[in-house]
Amino acid sequence: MECILLYGCESWVIKRAEEKYLESFEMWLWRRMEGIKWTDKVRNEEVLRRVGEQRSLLKAIRKRKRNWLGHIMYFAEIVSEESDGRKNRGKERKRKKKARYIE
């Protein structure tokens, strides 16, 4: 479920109100998985204790954003390499590309 939820989160702009919605959604998922109804009046801390987890959705989003920023900065270095501006005559030889790809 987390993969589907976090798809494309690297480019999201999240405001405080949206953070609250995401936290609420995460707790709704935990309650749903444990079979706890809203009318049972179980606190969020108790739900997290029962499942043995901590709130991790916003942490995962922040981690993915940092990762993505690292990739962008790495590729910006590759693209911004300067050349001398000259080109050899004739057809260009086939060579291996110098750029490394992210695995």
N, C-alpha and C positions, 0 to 999 in steps of 0.2 A: 504494500500500500504506500509506503514511503516513497518509492521510486516514482510512482504515478503522481503523488502529491507534489514532489519537489522538482518535477520536470520543468526546466527553464527558469528555476528560481534565481539563477545567477544574474539575470537581468531585471528582476523585480525591484521596484522602489517601494519599500515597506514603511508605512507610517505607524505611529504608536497605536492608533485605533485598529489598524490591520493586524498588528502584532497581537492585540487582544483577541481578535477573531481567530487567528491561527492557534493561539494557546487554547481557546475554547474548543476549537475543532479537535485538537490533539486530545484533550480530556474527554471529549465526546467519543472518540475512537476507543480510548482505554475503557470507558464505561461500557461501551457497546460490546467489546471483546470479553469483558468480565460478566456481562449480563446484569449490570447495575442500572436500575431505572432512576430517573430524576426524582421520582416521588419517594425513593428510599432515603433521601436526605443524607447521603454519604459525602463527606468532605473530600475535596480533591487530594489532599495529603494522604487520606486513608486509601483512596483508590490507587494512588501511586505506590503506597506501601504494599498493598495487596499484590500488585503486578510486579513489584520489585524493580521498578524503573524510575527514572527522573524525567523531567520535562526536557526534551531534546530536539524538538522540531526547529525552534529558532536558532539553536546552536548549530544544527546541521545546515541551515540556510546560510548562516554567517560563514561557516567553514567553506561551503561551496563557492560563495562570493569571493573569499580570499584566494581560493584555488584558481578561480577563473581570472582574477586580476593578475595573478602570477603568470598564467598562460599568455594573457594579452601583453604584458610587459616583455615577456620573452620574445614573442613574435614581433613586437615593435622594434626590438634590437636587430633582428634578422632583416626586416624590411628596410630599416633606415641605414643599412650599410652603404657607404658611398662608393661609387665606382669612378674611374678616371674619365669617363665620358666617351671613350673611344671604342670603336667597334671594328673588328677585323673584317677584311673583305671576304666575299664568298659565303658559302653556306656554313652555318654554324655546326661545329662538331657536336656529336652526342656525348654528353658527359653525365656523370652522376651529379645529382643536385646536392648542393652544400647544406641546404636547410635540413635541420633535424625535425622530425615530426613527433608530436606528443603521443605517447602510448597510452 
